[in-house]
Amino acid sequence: MANIVYRAIAFLIDLVVIGVGIGFMALITSGLSSSAQEMVMYFTTIPYFVFYSLAFEQLNNGQSLGKMALKLRVVRIDGEKANFLDYVMRWIFRALDIYSSGGSVAALAVISSANNQRIGDLLANTIVVNIGKTERMKLENLLKLNKMKNYKATYPEVVNMPESSMLIIKETLHRNQKHKNYAHQKALDLLVEKMVIELKLTAPKNKELFLKTLLKDYVVLTR
């Protein structure tokens, strides 16, 4: 999951983009009458500011220009591609999360959330993930799977899951191992429940081993 620093930088880049866009509109309408300028503001400038994030995330697969620059993307907590209603829910709560509080509510929510989610993310069941090609994000380099030619997958159904789901599993396991607390254990429990439902499997006794096995099976079956 993307941490608060990356998300903040992406947000600032988006603010710059919005500011440049508004400045450009003001420049090209500077010669118009005040009534015409007001008309442009109501029908172009304000909608541009208000709907910027929603439009980009919907039309650009979960990425605003700021998120593109930082290699971030909005996805559902289950790893599936977010839909329009998910983006709308995130967008509605931007006013509370970010604008009305100067970003403090969003920052506190992200820091305290097991999955770095602001309120809009929690209600939309979405997270922001880092899709950059770092060493840690490459599944092939996450697991030591040398000499696995004869490996037999325990859960072959996992091959139908998207790679984003596997990255969420890896990140959840990593955080749970690094931070042994209730919040991260709860996130792991919820993820196991989701995977069991998605793959139509029997609930496992050892949840951590179950997720590790899913991840291992996926890499072997898709490499």
Biotite code that builds the C-alpha atoms (Angstrom):
import biotite.structure as struc

atoms = struc.array([
    struc.Atom([0.000, 0.000, 0.000], chain_id="A", res_id=1, res_name="MET", atom_name="CA", element="C"),
    struc.Atom([1.119, 3.537, -0.695], chain_id="A", res_id=2, res_name="ALA", atom_name="CA", element="C"),
    struc.Atom([2.294, 5.398, 2.418], chain_id="A", res_id=3, res_name="ASN", atom_name="CA", element="C"),
    struc.Atom([1.205, 8.881, 3.436], chain_id="A", res_id=4, res_name="ILE", atom_name="CA", element="C"),
    struc.Atom([4.302, 10.592, 2.017], chain_id="A", res_id=5, res_name="VAL", atom_name="CA", element="C"),
    struc.Atom([3.723, 9.270, -1.502], chain_id="A", res_id=6, res_name="TYR", atom_name="CA", element="C"),
    struc.Atom([0.031, 10.091, -1.315], chain_id="A", res_id=7, res_name="ARG", atom_name="CA", element="C"),
    struc.Atom([0.736, 13.622, -0.071], chain_id="A", res_id=8, res_name="ALA", atom_name="CA", element="C"),
    struc.Atom([3.219, 14.290, -2.875], chain_id="A", res_id=9, res_name="ILE", atom_name="CA", element="C"),
    struc.Atom([0.761, 12.962, -5.453], chain_id="A", res_id=10, res_name="ALA", atom_name="CA", element="C"),
    struc.Atom([-1.933, 15.241, -4.015], chain_id="A", res_id=11, res_name="PHE", atom_name="CA", element="C"),
    struc.Atom([0.376, 18.266, -4.198], chain_id="A", res_id=12, res_name="LEU", atom_name="CA", element="C"),
    struc.Atom([1.178, 17.482, -7.831], chain_id="A", res_id=13, res_name="ILE", atom_name="CA", element="C"),
    struc.Atom([-2.553, 17.338, -8.542], chain_id="A", res_id=14, res_name="ASP", atom_name="CA", element="C"),
    struc.Atom([-3.009, 20.707, -6.837], chain_id="A", res_id=15, res_name="LEU", atom_name="CA", element="C"),
    struc.Atom([-0.308, 22.181, -9.072], chain_id="A", res_id=16, res_name="VAL", atom_name="CA", element="C"),
    struc.Atom([-2.011, 20.719, -12.147], chain_id="A", res_id=17, res_name="VAL", atom_name="CA", element="C"),
    struc.Atom([-5.345, 22.150, -11.038], chain_id="A", res_id=18, res_name="ILE", atom_name="CA", element="C"),
    struc.Atom([-3.755, 25.515, -10.318], chain_id="A", res_id=19, res_name="GLY", atom_name="CA", element="C"),
    struc.Atom([-2.070, 25.641, -13.727], chain_id="A", res_id=20, res_name="VAL", atom_name="CA", element="C"),
    struc.Atom([-5.330, 24.723, -15.406], chain_id="A", res_id=21, res_name="GLY", atom_name="CA", element="C"),
    struc.Atom([-7.284, 27.406, -13.568], chain_id="A", res_id=22, res_name="ILE", atom_name="CA", element="C"),
    struc.Atom([-4.553, 29.954, -14.284], chain_id="A", res_id=23, res_name="GLY", atom_name="CA", element="C"),
    struc.Atom([-4.666, 29.097, -17.977], chain_id="A", res_id=24, res_name="PHE", atom_name="CA", element="C"),
    struc.Atom([-8.444, 29.511, -18.041], chain_id="A", res_id=25, res_name="MET", atom_name="CA", element="C"),
    struc.Atom([-8.137, 32.871, -16.288], chain_id="A", res_id=26, res_name="ALA", atom_name="CA", element="C"),
    struc.Atom([-5.530, 33.970, -18.828], chain_id="A", res_id=27, res_name="LEU", atom_name="CA", element="C"),
    struc.Atom([-7.573, 33.142, -21.911], chain_id="A", res_id=28, res_name="ILE", atom_name="CA", element="C"),
    struc.Atom([-10.697, 34.784, -20.465], chain_id="A", res_id=29, res_name="THR", atom_name="CA", element="C"),
    struc.Atom([-8.946, 37.920, -19.182], chain_id="A", res_id=30, res_name="SER", atom_name="CA", element="C"),
    struc.Atom([-10.168, 39.937, -22.134], chain_id="A", res_id=31, res_name="GLY", atom_name="CA", element="C"),
    struc.Atom([-13.815, 39.004, -21.633], chain_id="A", res_id=32, res_name="LEU", atom_name="CA", element="C"),
    struc.Atom([-16.394, 40.977, -19.729], chain_id="A", res_id=33, res_name="SER", atom_name="CA", element="C"),
    struc.Atom([-16.932, 40.267, -16.043], chain_id="A", res_id=34, res_name="SER", atom_name="CA", element="C"),
    struc.Atom([-20.229, 38.514, -16.757], chain_id="A", res_id=35, res_name="SER", atom_name="CA", element="C"),
    struc.Atom([-18.576, 36.304, -19.374], chain_id="A", res_id=36, res_name="ALA", atom_name="CA", element="C"),
    struc.Atom([-15.739, 35.506, -16.949], chain_id="A", res_id=37, res_name="GLN", atom_name="CA", element="C"),
    struc.Atom([-18.271, 34.510, -14.308], chain_id="A", res_id=38, res_name="GLU", atom_name="CA", element="C"),
    struc.Atom([-19.978, 32.268, -16.859], chain_id="A", res_id=39, res_name="MET", atom_name="CA", element="C"),
    struc.Atom([-16.674, 30.567, -17.669], chain_id="A", res_id=40, res_name="VAL", atom_name="CA", element="C"),
    struc.Atom([-15.938, 30.154, -13.964], chain_id="A", res_id=41, res_name="MET", atom_name="CA", element="C"),
    struc.Atom([-19.295, 28.510, -13.222], chain_id="A", res_id=42, res_name="TYR", atom_name="CA", element="C"),
    struc.Atom([-19.247, 26.183, -16.206], chain_id="A", res_id=43, res_name="PHE", atom_name="CA", element="C"),
    struc.Atom([-15.547, 25.324, -16.578], chain_id="A", res_id=44, res_name="THR", atom_name="CA", element="C"),
    struc.Atom([-13.292, 26.430, -13.710], chain_id="A", res_id=45, res_name="THR", atom_name="CA", element="C"),
    struc.Atom([-15.423, 25.217, -10.797], chain_id="A", res_id=46, res_name="ILE", atom_name="CA", element="C"),
    struc.Atom([-16.340, 21.864, -12.410], chain_id="A", res_id=47, res_name="PRO", atom_name="CA", element="C"),
    struc.Atom([-12.668, 21.371, -13.324], chain_id="A", res_id=48, res_name="TYR", atom_name="CA", element="C"),
    struc.Atom([-11.629, 21.853, -9.684], chain_id="A", res_id=49, res_name="PHE", atom_name="CA", element="C"),
    struc.Atom([-14.509, 19.853, -8.177], chain_id="A", res_id=50, res_name="VAL", atom_name="CA", element="C"),
    struc.Atom([-14.490, 16.873, -10.549], chain_id="A", res_id=51, res_name="PHE", atom_name="CA", element="C"),
    struc.Atom([-10.765, 16.659, -11.373], chain_id="A", res_id=52, res_name="TYR", atom_name="CA", element="C"),
    struc.Atom([-9.971, 13.637, -9.187], chain_id="A", res_id=53, res_name="SER", atom_name="CA", element="C"),
    struc.Atom([-13.204, 11.777, -9.946], chain_id="A", res_id=54, res_name="LEU", atom_name="CA", element="C"),
    struc.Atom([-12.858, 12.225, -13.696], chain_id="A", res_id=55, res_name="ALA", atom_name="CA", element="C"),
    struc.Atom([-9.209, 11.183, -13.825], chain_id="A", res_id=56, res_name="PHE", atom_name="CA", element="C"),
    struc.Atom([-9.658, 8.138, -11.604], chain_id="A", res_id=57, res_name="GLU", atom_name="CA", element="C"),
    struc.Atom([-12.653, 6.940, -13.602], chain_id="A", res_id=58, res_name="GLN", atom_name="CA", element="C"),
    struc.Atom([-11.160, 7.599, -17.041], chain_id="A", res_id=59, res_name="LEU", atom_name="CA", element="C"),
    struc.Atom([-7.550, 6.715, -16.219], chain_id="A", res_id=60, res_name="ASN", atom_name="CA", element="C"),
    struc.Atom([-7.890, 3.424, -14.347], chain_id="A", res_id=61, res_name="ASN", atom_name="CA", element="C"),
    struc.Atom([-7.625, 4.811, -10.826], chain_id="A", res_id=62, res_name="GLY", atom_name="CA", element="C"),
    struc.Atom([-4.862, 7.330, -11.464], chain_id="A", res_id=63, res_name="GLN", atom_name="CA", element="C"),
    struc.Atom([-4.828, 11.109, -11.378], chain_id="A", res_id=64, res_name="SER", atom_name="CA", element="C"),
    struc.Atom([-1.808, 12.858, -12.890], chain_id="A", res_id=65, res_name="LEU", atom_name="CA", element="C"),
    struc.Atom([-0.236, 13.031, -9.435], chain_id="A", res_id=66, res_name="GLY", atom_name="CA", element="C"),
    struc.Atom([-0.758, 9.331, -8.869], chain_id="A", res_id=67, res_name="LYS", atom_name="CA", element="C"),
    struc.Atom([0.681, 8.561, -12.305], chain_id="A", res_id=68, res_name="MET", atom_name="CA", element="C"),
    struc.Atom([3.814, 10.541, -11.432], chain_id="A", res_id=69, res_name="ALA", atom_name="CA", element="C"),
    struc.Atom([4.242, 8.616, -8.153], chain_id="A", res_id=70, res_name="LEU", atom_name="CA", element="C"),
    struc.Atom([3.152, 5.292, -9.723], chain_id="A", res_id=71, res_name="LYS", atom_name="CA", element="C"),
    struc.Atom([0.110, 4.962, -7.469], chain_id="A", res_id=72, res_name="LEU", atom_name="CA", element="C"),
    struc.Atom([-3.307, 3.551, -8.306], chain_id="A", res_id=73, res_name="ARG", atom_name="CA", element="C"),
    struc.Atom([-6.672, 3.192, -6.593], chain_id="A", res_id=74, res_name="VAL", atom_name="CA", element="C"),
    struc.Atom([-7.889, -0.425, -6.457], chain_id="A", res_id=75, res_name="VAL", atom_name="CA", element="C"),
    struc.Atom([-10.486, -2.282, -4.430], chain_id="A", res_id=76, res_name="ARG", atom_name="CA", element="C"),
    struc.Atom([-9.363, -3.894, -1.192], chain_id="A", res_id=77, res_name="ILE", atom_name="CA", element="C"),
    struc.Atom([-9.904, -7.302, -2.821], chain_id="A", res_id=78, res_name="ASP", atom_name="CA", element="C"),
    struc.Atom([-7.514, -6.383, -5.632], chain_id="A", res_id=79, res_name="GLY", atom_name="CA", element="C"),
    struc.Atom([-10.199, -5.945, -8.275], chain_id="A", res_id=80, res_name="GLU", atom_name="CA", element="C"),
    struc.Atom([-10.428, -2.875, -10.460], chain_id="A", res_id=81, res_name="LYS", atom_name="CA", element="C"),
    struc.Atom([-12.409, -0.121, -8.767], chain_id="A", res_id=82, res_name="ALA", atom_name="CA", element="C"),
    struc.Atom([-15.682, 0.870, -10.424], chain_id="A", res_id=83, res_name="ASN", atom_name="CA", element="C"),
    struc.Atom([-17.399, 4.223, -10.841], chain_id="A", res_id=84, res_name="PHE", atom_name="CA", element="C"),
    struc.Atom([-19.369, 3.977, -7.588], chain_id="A", res_id=85, res_name="LEU", atom_name="CA", element="C"),
    struc.Atom([-16.147, 3.231, -5.691], chain_id="A", res_id=86, res_name="ASP", atom_name="CA", element="C"),
    struc.Atom([-14.542, 6.357, -7.132], chain_id="A", res_id=87, res_name="TYR", atom_name="CA", element="C"),
    struc.Atom([-17.672, 8.389, -6.334], chain_id="A", res_id=88, res_name="VAL", atom_name="CA", element="C"),
    struc.Atom([-17.587, 7.301, -2.686], chain_id="A", res_id=89, res_name="MET", atom_name="CA", element="C"),
    struc.Atom([-13.918, 8.314, -2.386], chain_id="A", res_id=90, res_name="ARG", atom_name="CA", element="C"),
    struc.Atom([-14.656, 11.607, -4.134], chain_id="A", res_id=91, res_name="TRP", atom_name="CA", element="C"),
    struc.Atom([-17.633, 12.501, -1.916], chain_id="A", res_id=92, res_name="ILE", atom_name="CA", element="C"),
    struc.Atom([-15.521, 12.237, 1.226], chain_id="A", res_id=93, res_name="PHE", atom_name="CA", element="C"),
    struc.Atom([-12.619, 14.308, -0.129], chain_id="A", res_id=94, res_name="ARG", atom_name="CA", element="C"),
    struc.Atom([-14.361, 17.378, 1.289], chain_id="A", res_id=95, res_name="ALA", atom_name="CA", element="C"),
    struc.Atom([-14.194, 15.933, 4.817], chain_id="A", res_id=96, res_name="LEU", atom_name="CA", element="C"),
    struc.Atom([-10.934, 14.021, 4.473], chain_id="A", res_id=97, res_name="ASP", atom_name="CA", element="C"),
    struc.Atom([-8.904, 16.738, 2.803], chain_id="A", res_id=98, res_name="ILE", atom_name="CA", element="C"),
    struc.Atom([-10.388, 20.135, 1.996], chain_id="A", res_id=99, res_name="TYR", atom_name="CA", element="C"),
    struc.Atom([-12.411, 20.981, 5.117], chain_id="A", res_id=100, res_name="SER", atom_name="CA", element="C"),
    struc.Atom([-9.640, 19.843, 7.469], chain_id="A", res_id=101, res_name="SER", atom_name="CA", element="C"),
    struc.Atom([-6.549, 20.860, 5.553], chain_id="A", res_id=102, res_name="GLY", atom_name="CA", element="C"),
    struc.Atom([-5.764, 17.200, 5.030], chain_id="A", res_id=103, res_name="GLY", atom_name="CA", element="C"),
    struc.Atom([-5.461, 16.459, 8.766], chain_id="A", res_id=104, res_name="SER", atom_name="CA", element="C"),
    struc.Atom([-8.400, 14.020, 8.856], chain_id="A", res_id=105, res_name="VAL", atom_name="CA", element="C"),
    struc.Atom([-7.013, 12.122, 5.860], chain_id="A", res_id=106, res_name="ALA", atom_name="CA", element="C"),
    struc.Atom([-3.519, 12.049, 7.371], chain_id="A", res_id=107, res_name="ALA", atom_name="CA", element="C"),
    struc.Atom([-4.751, 10.721, 10.720], chain_id="A", res_id=108, res_name="LEU", atom_name="CA", element="C"),
    struc.Atom([-6.914, 8.103, 9.018], chain_id="A", res_id=109, res_name="ALA", atom_name="CA", element="C"),
    struc.Atom([-4.088, 6.898, 6.770], chain_id="A", res_id=110, res_name="VAL", atom_name="CA", element="C"),
    struc.Atom([-1.604, 6.716, 9.635], chain_id="A", res_id=111, res_name="ILE", atom_name="CA", element="C"),
    struc.Atom([-3.989, 4.844, 11.936], chain_id="A", res_id=112, res_name="SER", atom_name="CA", element="C"),
    struc.Atom([-5.442, 2.516, 9.295], chain_id="A", res_id=113, res_name="SER", atom_name="CA", element="C"),
    struc.Atom([-3.977, -0.940, 8.816], chain_id="A", res_id=114, res_name="ALA", atom_name="CA", element="C"),
    struc.Atom([-4.163, -0.467, 5.043], chain_id="A", res_id=115, res_name="ASN", atom_name="CA", element="C"),
    struc.Atom([-3.309, 3.251, 4.817], chain_id="A", res_id=116, res_name="ASN", atom_name="CA", element="C"),
    struc.Atom([-6.902, 4.203, 4.019], chain_id="A", res_id=117, res_name="GLN", atom_name="CA", element="C"),
    struc.Atom([-8.548, 7.568, 4.475], chain_id="A", res_id=118, res_name="ARG", atom_name="CA", element="C"),
    struc.Atom([-12.261, 7.667, 5.381], chain_id="A", res_id=119, res_name="ILE", atom_name="CA", element="C"),
    struc.Atom([-13.303, 7.718, 1.724], chain_id="A", res_id=120, res_name="GLY", atom_name="CA", element="C"),
    struc.Atom([-11.229, 4.599, 1.079], chain_id="A", res_id=121, res_name="ASP", atom_name="CA", element="C"),
    struc.Atom([-12.653, 2.789, 4.090], chain_id="A", res_id=122, res_name="LEU", atom_name="CA", element="C"),
    struc.Atom([-16.228, 3.427, 2.983], chain_id="A", res_id=123, res_name="LEU", atom_name="CA", element="C"),
    struc.Atom([-15.490, 2.601, -0.661], chain_id="A", res_id=124, res_name="ALA", atom_name="CA", element="C"),
    struc.Atom([-13.461, -0.518, 0.224], chain_id="A", res_id=125, res_name="ASN", atom_name="CA", element="C"),
    struc.Atom([-10.535, 0.825, -1.786], chain_id="A", res_id=126, res_name="THR", atom_name="CA", element="C"),
    struc.Atom([-6.833, 1.272, -1.174], chain_id="A", res_id=127, res_name="ILE", atom_name="CA", element="C"),
    struc.Atom([-4.061, 3.147, -2.958], chain_id="A", res_id=128, res_name="VAL", atom_name="CA", element="C"),
    struc.Atom([-1.251, 0.835, -4.042], chain_id="A", res_id=129, res_name="VAL", atom_name="CA", element="C"),
    struc.Atom([2.221, 1.507, -5.336], chain_id="A", res_id=130, res_name="ASN", atom_name="CA", element="C"),
    struc.Atom([2.540, -0.090, -8.774], chain_id="A", res_id=131, res_name="ILE", atom_name="CA", element="C"),
    struc.Atom([6.106, 1.011, -9.366], chain_id="A", res_id=132, res_name="GLY", atom_name="CA", element="C"),
    struc.Atom([8.531, -1.681, -10.490], chain_id="A", res_id=133, res_name="LYS", atom_name="CA", element="C"),
    struc.Atom([10.494, -1.797, -7.269], chain_id="A", res_id=134, res_name="THR", atom_name="CA", element="C"),
    struc.Atom([12.311, -4.877, -6.122], chain_id="A", res_id=135, res_name="GLU", atom_name="CA", element="C"),
    struc.Atom([9.805, -5.424, -3.339], chain_id="A", res_id=136, res_name="ARG", atom_name="CA", element="C"),
    struc.Atom([6.813, -5.191, -5.654], chain_id="A", res_id=137, res_name="MET", atom_name="CA", element="C"),
    struc.Atom([7.984, -7.779, -8.160], chain_id="A", res_id=138, res_name="LYS", atom_name="CA", element="C"),
    struc.Atom([6.368, -11.066, -7.280], chain_id="A", res_id=139, res_name="LEU", atom_name="CA", element="C"),
    struc.Atom([9.118, -13.016, -9.039], chain_id="A", res_id=140, res_name="GLU", atom_name="CA", element="C"),
    struc.Atom([11.643, -11.513, -6.618], chain_id="A", res_id=141, res_name="ASN", atom_name="CA", element="C"),
    struc.Atom([9.493, -11.722, -3.510], chain_id="A", res_id=142, res_name="LEU", atom_name="CA", element="C"),
    struc.Atom([9.651, -15.479, -3.144], chain_id="A", res_id=143, res_name="LEU", atom_name="CA", element="C"),
    struc.Atom([12.534, -17.873, -3.546], chain_id="A", res_id=144, res_name="LYS", atom_name="CA", element="C"),
    struc.Atom([11.057, -20.347, -5.970], chain_id="A", res_id=145, res_name="LEU", atom_name="CA", element="C"),
    struc.Atom([14.127, -21.840, -7.536], chain_id="A", res_id=146, res_name="ASN", atom_name="CA", element="C"),
    struc.Atom([13.969, -25.525, -8.391], chain_id="A", res_id=147, res_name="LYS", atom_name="CA", element="C"),
    struc.Atom([10.166, -25.614, -8.207], chain_id="A", res_id=148, res_name="MET", atom_name="CA", element="C"),
    struc.Atom([9.514, -27.441, -11.485], chain_id="A", res_id=149, res_name="LYS", atom_name="CA", element="C"),
    struc.Atom([7.804, -30.322, -9.693], chain_id="A", res_id=150, res_name="ASN", atom_name="CA", element="C"),
    struc.Atom([5.854, -28.124, -7.317], chain_id="A", res_id=151, res_name="TYR", atom_name="CA", element="C"),
    struc.Atom([2.150, -29.008, -7.058], chain_id="A", res_id=152, res_name="LYS", atom_name="CA", element="C"),
    struc.Atom([-0.116, -26.065, -6.289], chain_id="A", res_id=153, res_name="ALA", atom_name="CA", element="C"),
    struc.Atom([-2.360, -26.444, -3.251], chain_id="A", res_id=154, res_name="THR", atom_name="CA", element="C"),
    struc.Atom([-4.870, -23.880, -4.519], chain_id="A", res_id=155, res_name="TYR", atom_name="CA", element="C"),
    struc.Atom([-4.786, -23.887, -8.362], chain_id="A", res_id=156, res_name="PRO", atom_name="CA", element="C"),
    struc.Atom([-7.881, -21.658, -8.377], chain_id="A", res_id=157, res_name="GLU", atom_name="CA", element="C"),
    struc.Atom([-5.661, -18.720, -7.444], chain_id="A", res_id=158, res_name="VAL", atom_name="CA", element="C"),
    struc.Atom([-4.368, -18.503, -11.019], chain_id="A", res_id=159, res_name="VAL", atom_name="CA", element="C"),
    struc.Atom([-7.553, -16.621, -11.936], chain_id="A", res_id=160, res_name="ASN", atom_name="CA", element="C"),
    struc.Atom([-6.892, -13.828, -9.447], chain_id="A", res_id=161, res_name="MET", atom_name="CA", element="C"),
    struc.Atom([-5.331, -10.546, -10.631], chain_id="A", res_id=162, res_name="PRO", atom_name="CA", element="C"),
    struc.Atom([-1.733, -9.760, -9.700], chain_id="A", res_id=163, res_name="GLU", atom_name="CA", element="C"),
    struc.Atom([-2.926, -6.729, -7.736], chain_id="A", res_id=164, res_name="SER", atom_name="CA", element="C"),
    struc.Atom([-4.655, -9.112, -5.311], chain_id="A", res_id=165, res_name="SER", atom_name="CA", element="C"),
    struc.Atom([-1.399, -10.987, -4.791], chain_id="A", res_id=166, res_name="MET", atom_name="CA", element="C"),
    struc.Atom([0.445, -7.758, -4.102], chain_id="A", res_id=167, res_name="LEU", atom_name="CA", element="C"),
    struc.Atom([-2.146, -6.899, -1.467], chain_id="A", res_id=168, res_name="ILE", atom_name="CA", element="C"),
    struc.Atom([-1.640, -10.326, 0.110], chain_id="A", res_id=169, res_name="ILE", atom_name="CA", element="C"),
    struc.Atom([2.133, -9.836, 0.173], chain_id="A", res_id=170, res_name="LYS", atom_name="CA", element="C"),
    struc.Atom([1.840, -6.346, 1.646], chain_id="A", res_id=171, res_name="GLU", atom_name="CA", element="C"),
    struc.Atom([-0.630, -7.514, 4.301], chain_id="A", res_id=172, res_name="THR", atom_name="CA", element="C"),
    struc.Atom([1.650, -10.398, 5.295], chain_id="A", res_id=173, res_name="LEU", atom_name="CA", element="C"),
    struc.Atom([4.644, -8.063, 5.416], chain_id="A", res_id=174, res_name="HIS", atom_name="CA", element="C"),
    struc.Atom([2.866, -5.540, 7.623], chain_id="A", res_id=175, res_name="ARG", atom_name="CA", element="C"),
    struc.Atom([1.423, -8.203, 9.926], chain_id="A", res_id=176, res_name="ASN", atom_name="CA", element="C"),
    struc.Atom([4.873, -9.703, 10.460], chain_id="A", res_id=177, res_name="GLN", atom_name="CA", element="C"),
    struc.Atom([6.458, -6.293, 11.009], chain_id="A", res_id=178, res_name="LYS", atom_name="CA", element="C"),
    struc.Atom([3.730, -4.845, 13.233], chain_id="A", res_id=179, res_name="HIS", atom_name="CA", element="C"),
    struc.Atom([2.185, -7.472, 15.474], chain_id="A", res_id=180, res_name="LYS", atom_name="CA", element="C"),
    struc.Atom([-0.971, -5.694, 16.604], chain_id="A", res_id=181, res_name="ASN", atom_name="CA", element="C"),
    struc.Atom([-4.747, -6.072, 16.502], chain_id="A", res_id=182, res_name="TYR", atom_name="CA", element="C"),
    struc.Atom([-5.290, -3.797, 13.486], chain_id="A", res_id=183, res_name="ALA", atom_name="CA", element="C"),
    struc.Atom([-2.902, -5.683, 11.216], chain_id="A", res_id=184, res_name="HIS", atom_name="CA", element="C"),
    struc.Atom([-4.179, -9.068, 12.411], chain_id="A", res_id=185, res_name="GLN", atom_name="CA", element="C"),
    struc.Atom([-7.729, -7.912, 11.675], chain_id="A", res_id=186, res_name="LYS", atom_name="CA", element="C"),
    struc.Atom([-6.685, -6.837, 8.180], chain_id="A", res_id=187, res_name="ALA", atom_name="CA", element="C"),
    struc.Atom([-5.154, -10.271, 7.621], chain_id="A", res_id=188, res_name="LEU", atom_name="CA", element="C"),
    struc.Atom([-8.310, -11.994, 8.900], chain_id="A", res_id=189, res_name="ASP", atom_name="CA", element="C"),
    struc.Atom([-10.532, -9.942, 6.582], chain_id="A", res_id=190, res_name="LEU", atom_name="CA", element="C"),
    struc.Atom([-8.276, -10.673, 3.620], chain_id="A", res_id=191, res_name="LEU", atom_name="CA", element="C"),
    struc.Atom([-8.425, -14.414, 4.338], chain_id="A", res_id=192, res_name="VAL", atom_name="CA", element="C"),
    struc.Atom([-12.232, -14.255, 4.505], chain_id="A", res_id=193, res_name="GLU", atom_name="CA", element="C"),
    struc.Atom([-12.303, -12.458, 1.154], chain_id="A", res_id=194, res_name="LYS", atom_name="CA", element="C"),
    struc.Atom([-9.969, -14.962, -0.514], chain_id="A", res_id=195, res_name="MET", atom_name="CA", element="C"),
    struc.Atom([-11.973, -17.909, 0.823], chain_id="A", res_id=196, res_name="VAL", atom_name="CA", element="C"),
    struc.Atom([-15.156, -16.435, -0.666], chain_id="A", res_id=197, res_name="ILE", atom_name="CA", element="C"),
    struc.Atom([-13.559, -15.445, -3.969], chain_id="A", res_id=198, res_name="GLU", atom_name="CA", element="C"),
    struc.Atom([-11.917, -18.835, -4.494], chain_id="A", res_id=199, res_name="LEU", atom_name="CA", element="C"),
    struc.Atom([-14.759, -20.858, -2.927], chain_id="A", res_id=200, res_name="LYS", atom_name="CA", element="C"),
    struc.Atom([-12.468, -22.606, -0.474], chain_id="A", res_id=201, res_name="LEU", atom_name="CA", element="C"),
    struc.Atom([-12.834, -23.956, 3.058], chain_id="A", res_id=202, res_name="THR", atom_name="CA", element="C"),
    struc.Atom([-11.725, -21.557, 5.766], chain_id="A", res_id=203, res_name="ALA", atom_name="CA", element="C"),
    struc.Atom([-8.129, -22.457, 6.788], chain_id="A", res_id=204, res_name="PRO", atom_name="CA", element="C"),
    struc.Atom([-6.918, -23.045, 10.350], chain_id="A", res_id=205, res_name="LYS", atom_name="CA", element="C"),
    struc.Atom([-3.589, -21.301, 9.802], chain_id="A", res_id=206, res_name="ASN", atom_name="CA", element="C"),
    struc.Atom([-4.501, -18.040, 8.077], chain_id="A", res_id=207, res_name="LYS", atom_name="CA", element="C"),
    struc.Atom([-0.966, -16.746, 7.609], chain_id="A", res_id=208, res_name="GLU", atom_name="CA", element="C"),
    struc.Atom([0.169, -20.033, 6.049], chain_id="A", res_id=209, res_name="LEU", atom_name="CA", element="C"),
    struc.Atom([-2.904, -19.990, 3.824], chain_id="A", res_id=210, res_name="PHE", atom_name="CA", element="C"),
    struc.Atom([-2.014, -16.582, 2.382], chain_id="A", res_id=211, res_name="LEU", atom_name="CA", element="C"),
    struc.Atom([1.631, -17.542, 1.925], chain_id="A", res_id=212, res_name="LYS", atom_name="CA", element="C"),
    struc.Atom([0.547, -20.680, 0.063], chain_id="A", res_id=213, res_name="THR", atom_name="CA", element="C"),
    struc.Atom([-1.801, -18.693, -2.161], chain_id="A", res_id=214, res_name="LEU", atom_name="CA", element="C"),
    struc.Atom([1.027, -16.336, -3.034], chain_id="A", res_id=215, res_name="LEU", atom_name="CA", element="C"),
    struc.Atom([3.446, -19.172, -3.724], chain_id="A", res_id=216, res_name="LYS", atom_name="CA", element="C"),
    struc.Atom([0.902, -21.046, -5.871], chain_id="A", res_id=217, res_name="ASP", atom_name="CA", element="C"),
    struc.Atom([0.174, -17.926, -7.887], chain_id="A", res_id=218, res_name="TYR", atom_name="CA", element="C"),
    struc.Atom([3.807, -17.215, -8.673], chain_id="A", res_id=219, res_name="VAL", atom_name="CA", element="C"),
    struc.Atom([4.494, -20.836, -9.683], chain_id="A", res_id=220, res_name="VAL", atom_name="CA", element="C"),
    struc.Atom([1.403, -21.085, -11.869], chain_id="A", res_id=221, res_name="LEU", atom_name="CA", element="C"),
    struc.Atom([1.838, -17.736, -13.614], chain_id="A", res_id=222, res_name="THR", atom_name="CA", element="C"),
    struc.Atom([5.597, -17.348, -13.987], chain_id="A", res_id=223, res_name="ARG", atom_name="CA", element="C"),
])
